Amino acid sequence: MIGLGPVVATSTGFSWDPVTDLRQMLAFEFMRNAFVAGAVVAVVAGVVGYFVVLRRTAFAAHALSHIGFAGAAGAVAIGVNPLWGLLAFCLSSGAVIGGLGQRLRDRDTVIGIVLAFALGLGALFISFYSGNSNEAISILFGEILGVSSGDVALTAVIGVVTLALVAAMYRPLLFSSVDEDVAQARRVPVRVLSVVFMMTVALAVAVSVQVVGVLLIFALIVTPAAVAERVSRSPGQALVVGVVVALLSTWIGLAISFYVDYPVSFFITALSFGAYVVVRCTSWLGARSRARRAQVAVA
């Protein structure tokens, strides 16, 4: 078990002291690093994820995470920080996927083929690695509690670069995401934007992998954005909601893992999935209620 927060005895039994618990959690350097790294990743994932959902490129983002696994596994095999391998493979693959364009009929087929090859390549690299298997497992499922101060700094730098890229192309990217035909007619560089955006997604994937791993990357990049898309009425509002959902899922997941000896990534994915289920059920119930009122009005 990672830790056990203080339980205060009272005349009526036991009570939880959140302030004391928070102080105890933050007394550990690995928890401070995890909260900071998680915050950076949540903000980046929430912002980039909105455009991933808006552009309907969720499968491409998912593929990038698995392709990055091959790069990370190769880096581990030669004794290099896995993040560098992730970045190399994700960025190069992101440029290729972006170059395929939004409308290429067999784009998903091509991505799937490359994805299968990358997974096989990752398995090959893992077989070359003779060290502790925990490092390889952390690539798949994430290990935010193991990030060092150096990892936090590197994550922050990559996060700032990613957000700066999104800010620089925000208006044309939003325009081309909503209506690509009109954007192209207005001479917006749609193909260039597609390439740069997918490379930006690659950066977001690379920083998110250390939190939830390549197998659970949807939890932070897609799910909060999907929640935001359903409850927001404007792009700005959707960005804020996506970031908040990702941030709360990450921080609450970290807090729960401090007391329970189970993977942090499970709690993060469960919380974000739970938020999506609640939003979907609420939307469905609201639609049913409106339909009943309409039937009554017609009758």
Secondary structure as GFF3:
##gff-version 3
##sequence-region A 1 299
A	DSSP	beta_strand	7	10	.	.	.	ID=ss1
A	DSSP	beta_strand	13	16	.	.	.	ID=ss2
A	DSSP	alpha_helix	18	26	.	.	.	ID=ss3
A	DSSP	alpha_helix	29	54	.	.	.	ID=ss4
A	DSSP	alpha_helix	58	77	.	.	.	ID=ss5
A	DSSP	alpha_helix	82	100	.	.	.	ID=ss6
A	DSSP	alpha_helix	107	128	.	.	.	ID=ss7
A	DSSP	alpha_helix	134	141	.	.	.	ID=ss8
A	DSSP	three_ten_helix	144	146	.	.	.	ID=ss9
A	DSSP	alpha_helix	149	168	.	.	.	ID=ss10
A	DSSP	alpha_helix	170	178	.	.	.	ID=ss11
A	DSSP	alpha_helix	180	185	.	.	.	ID=ss12
A	DSSP	alpha_helix	190	212	.	.	.	ID=ss13
A	DSSP	three_ten_helix	214	216	.	.	.	ID=ss14
A	DSSP	alpha_helix	218	221	.	.	.	ID=ss15
A	DSSP	alpha_helix	223	231	.	.	.	ID=ss16
A	DSSP	alpha_helix	235	259	.	.	.	ID=ss17
A	DSSP	alpha_helix	264	298	.	.	.	ID=ss18
###
